[in-house]
Amino acid sequence: MACTIAAKEHDVPILGPVTLYLTFHMPRPVSVSRRYPNSAPDLDKLIRGVGDSLQESGILANDGQIVSIKAHKIYAAERGDIGVEIEIYPKA
């Protein structure tokens, strides 16, 4: 999984305020047994990269439209599952 975006059918760019739900699937080091990745990259930097990418790709007119975010990072189950899941919900 490189990037999965779930959004109801909308014209792009999406205009107006939006909420993002982000799940970052990180590679698990062989020697790590903990449940969550608590090392680099920082979650805030991952979030910033998603906002910039959504704007540069034309999905959002401006990343300033993001008014709320729920984000977390977890270890990917498989090597091929590394990436980010993005859900975009326009605010009414």
N, C-alpha and C positions, 0 to 999 in steps of 0.2 A: 504494500500500500504506500504509494508515494504521497498522495493527497486525495482525500475524498471530501467533496462538498455536498452537503444536503441542504437544499433550499426549495421551497415551493416554487412553482413557475412564476417567474417575475421577469420583467424586462431588465436588461442590463445596460448601463449600470443601474444598480438598485439605488433609489433616491430616498432620502429621509433617514431617520434614526434606525439603527439595527442593534440586535443582541447577538453575540457570538458564543457558541459552546465549542470548546476546543479540547481535543484529547491528543496528546503527543505520545506516540508509541516509540520508546527509546530502545536501542540495542542493550541487551543484558550482557555485562561482562561475565566471562566464564567463572570467575572466582567469587561472584557476588550472590549472596543468598537473601538479602533483604528484599522486601516487597516493592518498595518505591525507589526510583532513582533520585537521590538527594545530592547530586553533584552537577557539574557543568554539563550542558549549557543551562544557564539560568532561565527560569520560566518566563520572567519578564522580557528577556531578549527574544525568546521564541515567539511570544505573543506579538511583540513589535514587528517581527519579520512577517507574521501572517497579515497584520494590518497593512503593511507596506505592499505585500504581494497582492492582496485583494484590490488595492487601489491601482497598482501598476498593470494588473491583468484586465482592468475595466469592469470587474464585478461590482465594486463600489465606486461611486463618483469621487469620494474622498474618505480616507480612513478616519477622519474626524466625525463621521457619522456613527461610529461605534460608541454606544452609550452605556453598554454593560457587557461584561465578559465573565464566563465561567470557564476556567481552564485548569487542567491537570496533566501531569506526565506520569506514564506508567511504563513498565517494561513490556516490550512486544513479546507475544507468545512465540512467534517464529521470526527468523531473520528477514523473511520477505514481508513481514507486517510492519516494518519500520516506516514511520511517516506521521502524518497528522490527519485527524478527522475534523472537519469544519462544518458546523451547522450555523446557518444564518437565518435569523428571524426578524423581519421588519417589525418595528413597533407601530402600533395603531395610533 
